[in-house]
Amino acid sequence: MSRNTKFQVDHGLTARMVTTMFLLGLVYAVAVAAALVAGAQIMLVVVIAAVFLVVQFFFSDRIALWSMKGEIVSPAQAPQLHAIV
């Protein structure tokens, strides 16, 4: 597979991303296992996990902005930033 990009491959970034995804999956697995061991019904656990996944998918950008006290800027406010992104 050829890559037509001006950016270098960053194996460290890839490793950190894979590690983060693995740890997030592990958190979900541990939470589901703990709920099942505590005696929760499996369908209730599946529904709650699905709700958390949907919320995380749709609101992760807002959560990240809020946690870093970030703000969305227009191309007029930050042209150099928009050129990079």
N, CA, C and O atoms as CSV, one atom per row, in Angstrom:
chain,resi,resn,atom,element,x,y,z
A,1,MET,N,N,0.849,-1.170,0.000
A,1,MET,CA,C,0.000,0.000,0.000
A,1,MET,C,C,0.892,1.230,0.000
A,1,MET,O,O,1.687,1.419,0.921
A,2,SER,N,N,0.773,2.054,-1.005
A,2,SER,CA,C,1.584,3.268,-1.071
A,2,SER,C,C,0.881,4.398,-0.343
A,2,SER,O,O,-0.347,4.487,-0.323
A,3,ARG,N,N,1.690,5.253,0.252
A,3,ARG,CA,C,1.156,6.384,1.004
A,3,ARG,C,C,1.595,7.661,0.319
A,3,ARG,O,O,2.791,7.937,0.223
A,4,ASN,N,N,0.652,8.431,-0.153
A,4,ASN,CA,C,0.948,9.716,-0.762
A,4,ASN,C,C,0.658,10.808,0.254
A,4,ASN,O,O,-0.414,11.413,0.245
A,5,THR,N,N,1.617,11.051,1.122
A,5,THR,CA,C,1.448,12.052,2.162
A,5,THR,C,C,2.785,12.704,2.448
A,5,THR,O,O,3.844,12.118,2.223
A,6,LYS,N,N,2.720,13.910,2.941
A,6,LYS,CA,C,3.957,14.604,3.282
A,6,LYS,C,C,4.372,14.350,4.727
A,6,LYS,O,O,5.413,14.839,5.166
A,7,PHE,N,N,3.570,13.592,5.470
A,7,PHE,CA,C,3.853,13.343,6.873
A,7,PHE,C,C,4.616,12.035,7.050
A,7,PHE,O,O,4.416,11.077,6.303
A,8,GLN,N,N,5.478,12.011,8.037
A,8,GLN,CA,C,6.229,10.812,8.387
A,8,GLN,C,C,5.322,9.855,9.166
A,8,GLN,O,O,4.381,10.287,9.832
A,9,VAL,N,N,5.607,8.572,9.079
A,9,VAL,CA,C,4.898,7.585,9.881
A,9,VAL,C,C,5.395,7.711,11.314
A,9,VAL,O,O,6.601,7.731,11.561
A,10,ASP,N,N,4.468,7.795,12.251
A,10,ASP,CA,C,4.817,7.937,13.664
A,10,ASP,C,C,4.404,6.660,14.392
A,10,ASP,O,O,3.253,6.510,14.802
A,11,HIS,N,N,5.349,5.752,14.545
A,11,HIS,CA,C,5.050,4.472,15.183
A,11,HIS,C,C,4.721,4.646,16.659
A,11,HIS,O,O,3.928,3.883,17.210
A,12,GLY,N,N,5.321,5.640,17.303
A,12,GLY,CA,C,5.013,5.904,18.706
A,12,GLY,C,C,3.568,6.320,18.890
A,12,GLY,O,O,2.899,5.865,19.818
A,13,LEU,N,N,3.082,7.188,18.005
A,13,LEU,CA,C,1.684,7.617,18.064
A,13,LEU,C,C,0.756,6.437,17.821
A,13,LEU,O,O,-0.250,6.280,18.512
A,14,THR,N,N,1.090,5.618,16.851
A,14,THR,CA,C,0.267,4.444,16.561
A,14,THR,C,C,0.216,3.515,17.767
A,14,THR,O,O,-0.849,3.001,18.109
A,15,ALA,N,N,1.348,3.299,18.408
A,15,ALA,CA,C,1.391,2.433,19.589
A,15,ALA,C,C,0.554,3.013,20.726
A,15,ALA,O,O,-0.155,2.273,21.409
A,16,ARG,N,N,0.625,4.322,20.936
A,16,ARG,CA,C,-0.172,4.954,21.995
A,16,ARG,C,C,-1.665,4.856,21.697
A,16,ARG,O,O,-2.469,4.642,22.604
A,17,MET,N,N,-2.033,5.012,20.430
A,17,MET,CA,C,-3.449,4.912,20.059
A,17,MET,C,C,-3.967,3.488,20.259
A,17,MET,O,O,-5.072,3.293,20.766
A,18,VAL,N,N,-3.179,2.504,19.865
A,18,VAL,CA,C,-3.583,1.106,20.045
A,18,VAL,C,C,-3.692,0.781,21.531
A,18,VAL,O,O,-4.634,0.110,21.952
A,19,THR,N,N,-2.739,1.251,22.324
A,19,THR,CA,C,-2.773,1.023,23.769
A,19,THR,C,C,-4.005,1.657,24.390
A,19,THR,O,O,-4.664,1.041,25.229
A,20,THR,N,N,-4.324,2.879,23.987
A,20,THR,CA,C,-5.503,3.561,24.519
A,20,THR,C,C,-6.777,2.809,24.172
A,20,THR,O,O,-7.643,2.630,25.027
A,21,MET,N,N,-6.899,2.370,22.931
A,21,MET,CA,C,-8.097,1.629,22.526
A,21,MET,C,C,-8.207,0.306,23.291
A,21,MET,O,O,-9.301,-0.092,23.690
A,22,PHE,N,N,-7.078,-0.369,23.495
A,22,PHE,CA,C,-7.084,-1.609,24.262
A,22,PHE,C,C,-7.537,-1.356,25.695
A,22,PHE,O,O,-8.360,-2.098,26.231
A,23,LEU,N,N,-6.997,-0.305,26.315
A,23,LEU,CA,C,-7.356,-0.006,27.700
A,23,LEU,C,C,-8.824,0.409,27.828
A,23,LEU,O,O,-9.480,0.056,28.808
A,24,LEU,N,N,-9.343,1.151,26.852
A,24,LEU,CA,C,-10.767,1.501,26.882
A,24,LEU,C,C,-11.635,0.250,26.774
A,24,LEU,O,O,-12.636,0.120,27.478
A,25,GLY,N,N,-11.254,-0.657,25.903
A,25,GLY,CA,C,-11.985,-1.919,25.794
A,25,GLY,C,C,-11.910,-2.725,27.077
A,25,GLY,O,O,-12.886,-3.357,27.481
A,26,LEU,N,N,-10.746,-2.701,27.717
A,26,LEU,CA,C,-10.568,-3.408,28.980
A,26,LEU,C,C,-11.450,-2.814,30.076
A,26,LEU,O,O,-12.014,-3.549,30.887
A,27,VAL,N,N,-11.569,-1.494,30.100
A,27,VAL,CA,C,-12.446,-0.839,31.083
A,27,VAL,C,C,-13.886,-1.309,30.889
A,27,VAL,O,O,-14.566,-1.641,31.860
A,28,TYR,N,N,-14.353,-1.338,29.641
A,28,TYR,CA,C,-15.714,-1.815,29.375
A,28,TYR,C,C,-15.864,-3.277,29.787
A,28,TYR,O,O,-16.872,-3.643,30.393
A,29,ALA,N,N,-14.891,-4.110,29.474
A,29,ALA,CA,C,-14.974,-5.532,29.814
A,29,ALA,C,C,-15.012,-5.739,31.325
A,29,ALA,O,O,-15.782,-6.563,31.820
A,30,VAL,N,N,-14.188,-4.999,32.055
A,30,VAL,CA,C,-14.170,-5.116,33.516
A,30,VAL,C,C,-15.495,-4.628,34.102
A,30,VAL,O,O,-16.027,-5.249,35.023
A,31,ALA,N,N,-16.030,-3.530,33.581
A,31,ALA,CA,C,-17.304,-3.010,34.084
A,31,ALA,C,C,-18.436,-4.006,33.838
A,31,ALA,O,O,-19.266,-4.234,34.718
A,32,VAL,N,N,-18.470,-4.595,32.653
A,32,VAL,CA,C,-19.502,-5.589,32.342
A,32,VAL,C,C,-19.328,-6.817,33.231
A,32,VAL,O,O,-20.312,-7.333,33.761
A,33,ALA,N,N,-18.112,-7.287,33.400
A,33,ALA,CA,C,-17.860,-8.453,34.249
A,33,ALA,C,C,-18.255,-8.172,35.694
A,33,ALA,O,O,-18.849,-9.027,36.351
A,34,ALA,N,N,-17.930,-6.979,36.195
A,34,ALA,CA,C,-18.284,-6.627,37.569
A,34,ALA,C,C,-19.799,-6.583,37.750
A,34,ALA,O,O,-20.317,-7.035,38.771
A,35,ALA,N,N,-20.500,-6.046,36.773
A,35,ALA,CA,C,-21.961,-5.988,36.863
A,35,ALA,C,C,-22.562,-7.387,36.842
A,35,ALA,O,O,-23.510,-7.671,37.575
A,36,LEU,N,N,-22.017,-8.252,36.009
A,36,LEU,CA,C,-22.535,-9.622,35.940
A,36,LEU,C,C,-22.238,-10.392,37.220
A,36,LEU,O,O,-23.079,-11.155,37.696
A,37,VAL,N,N,-21.051,-10.196,37.778
A,37,VAL,CA,C,-20.695,-10.867,39.031
A,37,VAL,C,C,-21.575,-10.358,40.170
A,37,VAL,O,O,-21.912,-11.112,41.082
A,38,ALA,N,N,-21.946,-9.074,40.117
A,38,ALA,CA,C,-22.799,-8.492,41.153
A,38,ALA,C,C,-24.240,-8.972,41.043
A,38,ALA,O,O,-25.049,-8.701,41.929
A,39,GLY,N,N,-24.569,-9.679,39.972
A,39,GLY,CA,C,-25.896,-10.260,39.846
A,39,GLY,C,C,-26.834,-9.530,38.909
A,39,GLY,O,O,-28.028,-9.828,38.888
A,40,ALA,N,N,-26.334,-8.591,38.139
A,40,ALA,CA,C,-27.192,-7.875,37.191
A,40,ALA,C,C,-27.572,-8.798,36.041
A,40,ALA,O,O,-26.826,-9.709,35.681
A,41,GLN,N,N,-28.744,-8.546,35.472
A,41,GLN,CA,C,-29.185,-9.338,34.329
A,41,GLN,C,C,-28.357,-8.954,33.107
A,41,GLN,O,O,-27.998,-7.791,32.918
A,42,ILE,N,N,-28.065,-9.953,32.288
A,42,ILE,CA,C,-27.165,-9.729,31.154
A,42,ILE,C,C,-27.737,-8.718,30.157
A,42,ILE,O,O,-26.987,-7.914,29.603
A,43,MET,N,N,-29.041,-8.745,29.921
A,43,MET,CA,C,-29.628,-7.789,28.964
A,43,MET,C,C,-29.527,-6.360,29.481
A,43,MET,O,O,-29.284,-5.440,28.700
A,44,LEU,N,N,-29.708,-6.161,30.769
A,44,LEU,CA,C,-29.570,-4.829,31.357
A,44,LEU,C,C,-28.140,-4.332,31.201
A,44,LEU,O,O,-27.918,-3.167,30.871
A,45,VAL,N,N,-27.184,-5.197,31.434
A,45,VAL,CA,C,-25.772,-4.828,31.295
A,45,VAL,C,C,-25.455,-4.483,29.843
A,45,VAL,O,O,-24.752,-3.507,29.580
A,46,VAL,N,N,-25.961,-5.264,28.905
A,46,VAL,CA,C,-25.722,-5.004,27.481
A,46,VAL,C,C,-26.339,-3.671,27.074
A,46,VAL,O,O,-25.714,-2.900,26.345
A,47,VAL,N,N,-27.551,-3.391,27.531
A,47,VAL,CA,C,-28.212,-2.125,27.194
A,47,VAL,C,C,-27.441,-0.944,27.774
A,47,VAL,O,O,-27.226,0.049,27.079
A,48,ILE,N,N,-27.028,-1.035,29.021
A,48,ILE,CA,C,-26.271,0.058,29.645
A,48,ILE,C,C,-24.947,0.268,28.923
A,48,ILE,O,O,-24.560,1.409,28.669
A,49,ALA,N,N,-24.248,-0.810,28.591
A,49,ALA,CA,C,-22.980,-0.686,27.861
A,49,ALA,C,C,-23.207,-0.059,26.490
A,49,ALA,O,O,-22.407,0.766,26.050
A,50,ALA,N,N,-24.283,-0.440,25.815
A,50,ALA,CA,C,-24.585,0.135,24.501
A,50,ALA,C,C,-24.888,1.623,24.610
A,50,ALA,O,O,-24.459,2.406,23.763
A,51,VAL,N,N,-25.619,2.019,25.641
A,51,VAL,CA,C,-25.910,3.443,25.848
A,51,VAL,C,C,-24.615,4.217,26.070
A,51,VAL,O,O,-24.424,5.286,25.491
A,52,PHE,N,N,-23.731,3.687,26.900
A,52,PHE,CA,C,-22.453,4.358,27.135
A,52,PHE,C,C,-21.634,4.472,25.850
A,52,PHE,O,O,-21.015,5.507,25.604
A,53,LEU,N,N,-21.625,3.431,25.038
A,53,LEU,CA,C,-20.886,3.478,23.776
A,53,LEU,C,C,-21.453,4.532,22.829
A,53,LEU,O,O,-20.696,5.264,22.190
A,54,VAL,N,N,-22.775,4.613,22.736
A,54,VAL,CA,C,-23.407,5.604,21.855
A,54,VAL,C,C,-23.122,7.016,22.349
A,54,VAL,O,O,-22.779,7.894,21.557
A,55,VAL,N,N,-23.261,7.240,23.653
A,55,VAL,CA,C,-22.977,8.566,24.218
A,55,VAL,C,C,-21.521,8.932,23.980
A,55,VAL,O,O,-21.222,10.059,23.585
A,56,GLN,N,N,-20.620,8.000,24.215
A,56,GLN,CA,C,-19.199,8.262,23.994
A,56,GLN,C,C,-18.934,8.596,22.533
A,56,GLN,O,O,-18.146,9.496,22.243
A,57,PHE,N,N,-19.568,7.899,21.619
A,57,PHE,CA,C,-19.354,8.134,20.192
A,57,PHE,C,C,-19.836,9.520,19.775
A,57,PHE,O,O,-19.134,10.232,19.058
A,58,PHE,N,N,-21.024,9.901,20.219
A,58,PHE,CA,C,-21.614,11.153,19.750
A,58,PHE,C,C,-21.142,12.395,20.516
A,58,PHE,O,O,-21.209,13.501,19.980
A,59,PHE,N,N,-20.671,12.235,21.744
A,59,PHE,CA,C,-20.318,13.398,22.552
A,59,PHE,C,C,-18.835,13.482,22.892
A,59,PHE,O,O,-18.441,14.346,23.675
A,60,SER,N,N,-18.007,12.616,22.332
A,60,SER,CA,C,-16.585,12.617,22.688
A,60,SER,C,C,-15.889,13.916,22.309
A,60,SER,O,O,-14.994,14.363,23.027
A,61,ASP,N,N,-16.283,14.536,21.190
A,61,ASP,CA,C,-15.652,15.801,20.807
A,61,ASP,C,C,-15.956,16.889,21.826
A,61,ASP,O,O,-15.065,17.652,22.199
A,62,ARG,N,N,-17.192,16.969,22.277
A,62,ARG,CA,C,-17.562,17.986,23.268
A,62,ARG,C,C,-16.911,17.713,24.614
A,62,ARG,O,O,-16.504,18.643,25.311
A,63,ILE,N,N,-16.812,16.446,24.980
A,63,ILE,CA,C,-16.173,16.089,26.242
A,63,ILE,C,C,-14.698,16.465,26.204
A,63,ILE,O,O,-14.166,16.993,27.181
A,64,ALA,N,N,-14.031,16.195,25.080
A,64,ALA,CA,C,-12.611,16.550,24.949
A,64,ALA,C,C,-12.418,18.056,24.998
A,64,ALA,O,O,-11.511,18.539,25.677
A,65,LEU,N,N,-13.257,18.811,24.289
A,65,LEU,CA,C,-13.161,20.274,24.333
A,65,LEU,C,C,-13.384,20.792,25.745
A,65,LEU,O,O,-12.643,21.658,26.211
A,66,TRP,N,N,-14.381,20.279,26.420
A,66,TRP,CA,C,-14.688,20.720,27.776
A,66,TRP,C,C,-13.547,20.392,28.739
A,66,TRP,O,O,-13.172,21.229,29.560
A,67,SER,N,N,-12.997,19.185,28.644
A,67,SER,CA,C,-11.955,18.771,29.584
A,67,SER,C,C,-10.657,19.547,29.393
A,67,SER,O,O,-9.903,19.737,30.347
A,68,MET,N,N,-10.391,19.994,28.171
A,68,MET,CA,C,-9.166,20.756,27.899
A,68,MET,C,C,-9.412,22.263,27.888
A,68,MET,O,O,-8.506,23.044,27.599
A,69,LYS,N,N,-10.650,22.666,28.204
A,69,LYS,CA,C,-11.038,24.079,28.162
A,69,LYS,C,C,-10.728,24.681,26.793
A,69,LYS,O,O,-10.255,25.812,26.683
A,70,GLY,N,N,-11.007,23.891,25.754
A,70,GLY,CA,C,-10.754,24.322,24.381
A,70,GLY,C,C,-11.934,25.083,23.819
A,70,GLY,O,O,-13.019,25.102,24.401
A,71,GLU,N,N,-11.709,25.701,22.691
A,71,GLU,CA,C,-12.787,26.405,22.011
A,71,GLU,C,C,-12.623,26.242,20.507
A,71,GLU,O,O,-11.511,26.104,19.997
A,72,ILE,N,N,-13.735,26.260,19.821
A,72,ILE,CA,C,-13.727,26.142,18.368
A,72,ILE,C,C,-13.481,27.526,17.788
A,72,ILE,O,O,-14.128,28.497,18.180
A,73,VAL,N,N,-12.544,27.609,16.855
A,73,VAL,CA,C,-12.221,28.892,16.235
A,73,VAL,C,C,-12.511,28.818,14.737
A,73,VAL,O,O,-12.430,27.754,14.122
A,74,SER,N,N,-12.847,29.957,14.176
A,74,SER,CA,C,-13.139,30.036,12.745
A,74,SER,C,C,-11.842,30.257,11.967
A,74,SER,O,O,-10.822,30.607,12.561
A,75,PRO,N,N,-11.866,30.061,10.658
A,75,PRO,CA,C,-10.666,30.340,9.854
A,75,PRO,C,C,-10.223,31.797,9.960
A,75,PRO,O,O,-9.033,32.088,9.835
A,76,ALA,N,N,-11.152,32.708,10.185
A,76,ALA,CA,C,-10.785,34.122,10.327
A,76,ALA,C,C,-10.057,34.379,11.645
A,76,ALA,O,O,-9.191,35.252,11.713
A,77,GLN,N,N,-10.400,33.630,12.684
A,77,GLN,CA,C,-9.774,33.815,13.989
A,77,GLN,C,C,-8.381,33.191,14.052
A,77,GLN,O,O,-7.484,33.744,14.689
A,78,ALA,N,N,-8.195,32.062,13.406
A,78,ALA,CA,C,-6.917,31.350,13.472
A,78,ALA,C,C,-6.599,30.744,12.112
A,78,ALA,O,O,-6.734,29.533,11.935
A,79,PRO,N,N,-6.178,31.560,11.148
A,79,PRO,CA,C,-5.929,31.030,9.798
A,79,PRO,C,C,-4.782,30.019,9.750
A,79,PRO,O,O,-4.843,29.054,8.988
A,80,GLN,N,N,-3.745,30.229,10.550
A,80,GLN,CA,C,-2.612,29.299,10.539
A,80,GLN,C,C,-3.037,27.928,11.070
A,80,GLN,O,O,-2.653,26.898,10.516
A,81,LEU,N,N,-3.822,27.920,12.130
A,81,LEU,CA,C,-4.317,26.663,12.680
A,81,LEU,C,C,-5.175,25.919,11.658
A,81,LEU,O,O,-5.030,24.707,11.494
A,82,HIS,N,N,-6.053,26.625,10.981
A,82,HIS,CA,C,-6.908,25.990,9.977
A,82,HIS,C,C,-6.097,25.502,8.780
A,82,HIS,O,O,-6.463,24.506,8.155
A,83,ALA,N,N,-5.016,26.178,8.455
A,83,ALA,CA,C,-4.158,25.719,7.359
A,83,ALA,C,C,-3.460,24.411,7.728
A,83,ALA,O,O,-3.252,23.551,6.872
A,84,ILE,N,N,-3.105,24.265,8.989
A,84,ILE,CA,C,-2.436,23.046,9.448
A,84,ILE,C,C,-3.422,21.884,9.486
A,84,ILE,O,O,-3.125,20.784,9.020
A,85,VAL,N,N,-4.577,22.143,10.040
A,85,VAL,CA,C,-5.571,21.082,10.207
A,85,VAL,C,C,-6.226,20.784,8.881
A,85,VAL,O,O,-7.097,19.918,8.804
